[in-house]
Amino acid sequence: MKSSVSEDLGCRRGDFSRKHYGSVELLISSDADGAIQRAGRFRVENGSSDENATALPGTWRRTDVHLENPEYHTRWYFKYFLGQVHQNYIGNDAEKSPFFLSVTLSDQNNQRVPQYRAILWRKTGTQKICLPYSPTKTLSVKSILSAMNLDKFEKGPREIFHPEIQKDLLVLEEQEGSVNFKFGVLFAKDGQLTDDDMFSNEIGSDAFQKFLNLLGDTITLKGWTGYRGGLDTKNDTTGIHSVYTIYQGHEIMFHVSTMLPYSKENKQQVERKRHIGNDIVTIVFQEGEEPSPAFKPSMIRSHFTHIFALVRYDQQKDNYRLKIFSEESVPLFGPPLPSPPVFTDHQEFRDFLLVKLINGEKATLETPTFAQKRRRTLDMLIRSLYQDLMPDLHKNMLNRRSFSDVLPESPKSARKKEEARQAEFVRIGQALKLKSIVRGDAPSSLVAAGICKKEPWEPQCFCSNFPHEAVCADPWGQALLVSTDAGVLLVDDDLPSVPVFDKTLPVKQMHVLEALDLLIFRADKGKDARLFVFRLSAVQRGIEGKQAVKGKYDCRENKLEKTKGCHLYAMNTHHSRELRIVVAIRNKLLLVTRKHSKPSGVTGMSLLSPLPESPVEEFQYIREICLSDSPSVMTLVDGPSEESDNLICVAYRHQFDVVNESTGEAFRLHHVEANRVNLVAAIDVYEDGEAGLLLCYNYSCIYKKVCPFNGGSFLVQPSASDFQFCWNQAPCAIVCAFPYLLAFTTDSMEIRLVVNGNLVHTAVVPQLQLVASRSDIYFTATASVNEVSSGGSSKGASAHNSPQTPPGRDTPVFPSSLGEGEIQSKNLYKIPLRNLVGRSIERPLKSPLVSKVITPPTSIGIGIAAIPVTHSLSLSRMEIKEIASRTRRELLGLSDEGGPRAEGAPKPKSKARKRVEENQGGPKPGTVRSTSSERITSSSLESPSTSEANPEGRYQSTSSDPDPVAEREGSPVWGSSPFQLTASSDEDIIDLK
């Protein structure tokens, strides 16, 4: 059985299909008299498109329920600006259209990651970015606008000192959409084909009432003080009761057809249609079995409703079936329906339905109909506000003032007047914030979401106190081969690192190809740079034999000589075809392939084959291709079939090009219109087997489809499936793990969806550095040890603040360096790929660092561990006694050591105990700790029973196949995860412990 490297990479890059989100159909229906009703084009999503299809690598097996573009991540002005010290500017762009700019300095919730947040308000919409803070470098307004691609403007922006400007900017932000929602709920009896019949149902059924009870609470409208969704709460003119709920901070009012006023004389029930017909989203609860006449959106005469959710309840099986109709112009939104779309868990169905409807209404606001109205409103508001401020533009305004000029670092003698103005500014902002909260128009907290939910991107600590600067890495079995400033090391959890190559080989890129028994890396030292190729089996023999660490001189036989001076290389991700490597040497591309000689198979098989020590002779040089410039980004794209030409995507200067491997012909893929361009990545994403590329540069990410053309060549052409979005912070690296895109910056991780670019989460990670992402994702990050060892969470200072209430101090204070006695520890973290892609990935269990004693002989020939290895491990009576004693002390909350120990450094494990934990699927239940916004210490006595009795609190793999590695890679212990979930919306932070 071969290793599943190509399958891993298929999951990572994402072989996906938009059919997960339904297909567009022309829907036509007839009324009771046989007359044809209005036709419409809707995307029909029924979850059964791939029900009988064979699962491909990367196929989405699990449906994760996420709110897209959640308010607690997108309503920046309310969360980070209002009630805080910040600055606002006004100006005209080159087209003489007014714009507003808001800038603040954020302390990132005591994570010591100061950064600027900026919002640009224009008639076309708002743009939000984060910029790094430097205490020595002044950040000017011009440089902020330049980062937002606004380099030309009519006059220099001027600062607005009026504190009342906060109220106007809050109104501008509210144009993004409502925080609260109103959804229609229409009861339809079996066989009803027209909206007149459906709206004329005076009462519902028992099943319908059960469904309403699941949606929310029945409330009395008269005297209701919460969100009313347009219903009358004074005179009962819109009914006596309604259904209401709060979900993840959103207030939702349901317009229930049977609860709205009914009129026997009015056949069309205008009063009911007035509310439900003007809702963007309507739930249709249809009674009867599936074979009965199916509902179609054309049955409802409404020009406003864009999304219909058809719900059926099966009385015998006690489950719900869901079907979604979305008007054709509505952009794709998740979560996609499971296959089949049947929910036996009612609470799970409620969560899925509400998230689907909220995401659907947000997506509808991006359709041309709503987007044009919103832009017109925004343009009108901005121009009106500009006209109101015009008389004061020449009074007390400073032109081109740097943002840092008003920070506390300025001399205090010159700040008395400014401090008084800031105090009034903050007071008015806080009053506006409180008023929004009382009115119910504010992004609320995450209490309703529950603090125990574990997200797929939550990492586990792979190696604590990693003492080196990591350059790059790649997984090898369950270990990690890491290039550092001290050389190349093999790291496996908290075992001692094993040196493999010394620092005379400064490795900058690395690929471990276990299926091909190859190690390939680029050692970069200017003109002396080369590609080196090794047999993994030979490297492993050297590790097991404890041979001397190899240096540059020892690796002369492993050089690919023609690659001298290379600065970049790329290889194809699917090794089912021949291995292709493209090496960049200045502006020249060198194509290298591997000869078809003896199949090396897996590492274990190569140990039995008499192969040369160095695999250099197996590589052949095919051709050279000259470019117009030296590429800084390079990606290989597979052709649609074995016979077709393959492509190379290269990026240099201001453009992305695709180059045909066979002919060397280049096609322009995308030109970047910006003065300064930072090219980040070109990620291959395959949709229904057709090649596509995600092009990432500056703050932007664009999806481009590459279509096959005549004669096997390729043509890059605009496609309806192309889309574009902007990151909030300029990424240093992008990782695709379908369905997610993860952007890594120097101090944050931004997670979006591949299919539409919508944001699902942002986390603060101090001093973040991505080191490996070809399969599982590995990164390093730092945390101050003294904060952890004090027994309090680094979030403790802000955890008690209300998410809407700003801290008492006016301006954040950032320490420029570590305090006395404070140490920075660096940990190596891992995000398992199987958690992200929603399926168990078969991975080799054997690590190169694990002794042969605990590895069953059969696993050498197979390459993938197929049976547990517990039986091959024998423990002495003293070792068993030691393990029992240690476990007892941990259950009682006692420390193994006499002296104080930092919480950030895990307890050292004996090798025998570590092997037992590996073979039994992880630590003993007694070591599980529950972590929340307030640290639990002695209460860990209760954790074993809690973790066993409530398994839902932990991540469960949805694969039905037994996965031996899943037990070891499974849900990280709460205490070891750097992602700490809290109930406050301000706590979207990673607490690195």
HELIX and SHEET records of a PDB file:
HELIX    1   1 VAL A    5  ARG A   13  1                                   9    
HELIX    2   2 ARG A   18  TYR A   21  5                                   4    
HELIX    3   3 GLU A   71  THR A   74  1                                   4    
HELIX    4   4 TRP A   76  TRP A   76  1                                   1    
HELIX    5   5 TYR A   77  PHE A   81  3                                   5    
HELIX    6   6 VAL A  141  ALA A  147  1                                   7    
HELIX    7   7 ILE A  165  GLU A  173  1                                   9    
HELIX    8   8 GLU A  174  GLU A  176  5                                   3    
HELIX    9   9 ASP A  195  PHE A  199  1                                   5    
HELIX   10  10 ASP A  206  LEU A  215  1                                  10    
HELIX   11  11 VAL A  270  ILE A  276  1                                   7    
HELIX   12  12 PRO A  297  MET A  299  5                                   3    
HELIX   13  13 HIS A  346  THR A  364  1                                  19    
HELIX   14  14 PRO A  368  LEU A  389  1                                  22    
HELIX   15  15 MET A  390  ASP A  392  5                                   3    
HELIX   16  16 PHE A  403  VAL A  406  5                                   4    
HELIX   17  17 LYS A  412  ALA A  414  5                                   3    
HELIX   18  18 LYS A  416  ARG A  439  1                                  24    
HELIX   19  19 VAL A  447  ALA A  449  5                                   3    
HELIX   20  20 GLU A  514  LEU A  516  5                                   3    
HELIX   21  21 GLY A  526  ASP A  528  5                                   3    
HELIX   22  22 LEU A  536  GLU A  544  1                                   9    
HELIX   23  23 TYR A  553  ASN A  558  5                                   6    
HELIX   24  24 GLU A  561  THR A  563  5                                   3    
HELIX   25  25 THR A  603  SER A  606  1                                   4    
HELIX   26  26 VAL A  616  GLU A  618  5                                   3    
HELIX   27  27 ASN A  710  GLY A  712  5                                   3    
HELIX   28  28 VAL A  785  SER A  789  1                                   5    
HELIX   29  29 GLY A  796  ALA A  799  1                                   4    
HELIX   30  30 LEU A  833  VAL A  837  1                                   5    
HELIX   31  31 LYS A  852  ILE A  854  5                                   3    
HELIX   32  32 THR A  858  ILE A  862  1                                   5    
HELIX   33  33 THR A  870  SER A  872  5                                   3    
HELIX   34  34 ARG A  877  LEU A  891  1                                  15    
HELIX   35  35 LYS A  911  GLN A  920  1                                  10    
HELIX   36  36 PRO A  925  THR A  927  5                                   3    
HELIX   37  37 SER A  938  GLU A  942  5                                   5    
HELIX   38  38 SER A  943  ALA A  949  1                                   7    
HELIX   39  39 PRO A  951  GLY A  953  5                                   3    
HELIX   40  40 PRO A  964  GLU A  969  1                                   6    
HELIX   41  41 TRP A  974  SER A  976  5                                   3    
SHEET    1   A 5 ASP A  15  PHE A  16  0                                        
SHEET    2   A 5 LEU A 679  GLU A 687  1                                        
SHEET    3   A 5 GLU A 690  TYR A 697 -1                                        
SHEET    4   A 5 SER A 700  PRO A 708 -1                                        
SHEET    5   A 5 PHE A 714  VAL A 716 -1                                        
SHEET    1   B 5 ASP A  15  PHE A  16  0                                        
SHEET    2   B 5 LEU A 679  GLU A 687  1                                        
SHEET    3   B 5 GLU A 690  TYR A 697 -1                                        
SHEET    4   B 5 SER A 700  PRO A 708 -1                                        
SHEET    5   B 5 PHE A 723  CYS A 726 -1                                        
SHEET    1   C 9 SER A  23  LEU A  27  0                                        
SHEET    2   C 9 GLY A  40  GLU A  45 -1                                        
SHEET    3   C 9 ASN A 319  GLU A 327 -1                                        
SHEET    4   C 9 ILE A 307  ASP A 314 -1                                        
SHEET    5   C 9 VAL A 281  GLN A 286  1                                        
SHEET    6   C 9 PHE A 181  ALA A 188  1                                        
SHEET    7   C 9 HIS A 250  VAL A 256  1                                        
SHEET    8   C 9 HIS A 241  TYR A 247 -1                                        
SHEET    9   C 9 ASP A 217  THR A 220 -1                                        
SHEET    1   D 4 SER A  23  LEU A  27  0                                        
SHEET    2   D 4 GLY A  40  GLU A  45 -1                                        
SHEET    3   D 4 ASN A 319  GLU A 327 -1                                        
SHEET    4   D 4 VAL A 342  PHE A 343 -1                                        
SHEET    1   E 5 GLY A 125  PRO A 132  0                                        
SHEET    2   E 5 GLN A 115  ARG A 122 -1                                        
SHEET    3   E 5 PRO A  98  SER A 106 -1                                        
SHEET    4   E 5 GLN A  87  ASN A  92 -1                                        
SHEET    5   E 5 ARG A 158  ILE A 160 -1                                        
SHEET    1   F 4 GLN A 460  CYS A 463  0                                        
SHEET    2   F 4 GLN A 824  ILE A 831 -1                                        
SHEET    3   F 4 ILE A 777  SER A 784 -1                                        
SHEET    4   F 4 GLN A 769  ALA A 772 -1                                        
SHEET    1   G 4 ALA A 470  TRP A 476  0                                        
SHEET    2   G 4 ALA A 479  THR A 484 -1                                        
SHEET    3   G 4 GLY A 487  VAL A 491 -1                                        
SHEET    4   G 4 VAL A 498  PHE A 501 -1                                        
SHEET    1   H 4 VAL A 507  LEU A 513  0                                        
SHEET    2   H 4 LEU A 518  ALA A 523 -1                                        
SHEET    3   H 4 ARG A 530  ARG A 535 -1                                        
SHEET    4   H 4 LYS A 559  LEU A 560 -1                                        
SHEET    1   I 4 LEU A 568  MET A 571  0                                        
SHEET    2   I 4 ARG A 580  ILE A 585 -1                                        
SHEET    3   I 4 LYS A 588  ARG A 594 -1                                        
SHEET    4   I 4 PHE A 619  CYS A 626 -1                                        
SHEET    1   J 4 VAL A 633  VAL A 637  0                                        
SHEET    2   J 4 LEU A 647  TYR A 652 -1                                        
SHEET    3   J 4 GLN A 655  ASN A 660 -1                                        
SHEET    4   J 4 ALA A 666  HIS A 671 -1                                        
SHEET    1   K 4 ALA A 733  ALA A 737  0                                        
SHEET    2   K 4 TYR A 740  PHE A 744 -1                                        
SHEET    3   K 4 SER A 748  LEU A 753 -1                                        
SHEET    4   K 4 LEU A 759  VAL A 764 -1                                        
END                                                                             
